[in-house]
Amino acid sequence: MPTVGTISLIANHNDTVSYKFSAKTGQFAVFSEIYYNKGWKAFVDGVRPDYLRVDYLLRGMSVPAGIIRSSPLEPIPMLSGITITVITSLFVAGC
């Protein structure tokens, strides 16, 4: 018997994507987002689950039963790049 569940996009900001998931049992979700293994972090109700590459391009992860309020993604390399750019800009402006 197939299990029915829903997943909905709640918010899509530059550095955070949030979903709401509801099902009676755990499921495997495939997101139409590019898989990137360096620096991206997903959180499900505050817990950091593993995510996998699906079909060579997309991101997928197992999600538990219940409701998942948000799944922010934090690109650490991008944050490092922004920090370096700001510091360099301040140094150049000071010269």
C-alpha positions, 0 to 999 in steps of 0.5 A: 500500500503506497504511503501518501505525504506532502512536501511544500516550499515555504520560503526560498531566500538567497541563503535559506530554503524552507520546506514543510513536510507531512507524512505518517511514515518516513520518506525519501525526498528528492529536491530539484536542487543541484547537489553540492557536497562542500559547505551545504548544510541541511537541517530537519527540525534542528538535526543535521541529516545526511543528504545524497546525490540523486541521478548524478545532479539532484539532492535527496535525503531521508526525512522522518515521519511528522512535520519538518518546519524548515531545512535551511542550506548554508553555503559555507564557501560562499560565506568565506568568499563574502568575508574575504571580499569585505576585508579586501575591500576595506583594505583597498579603501583604506590605502 
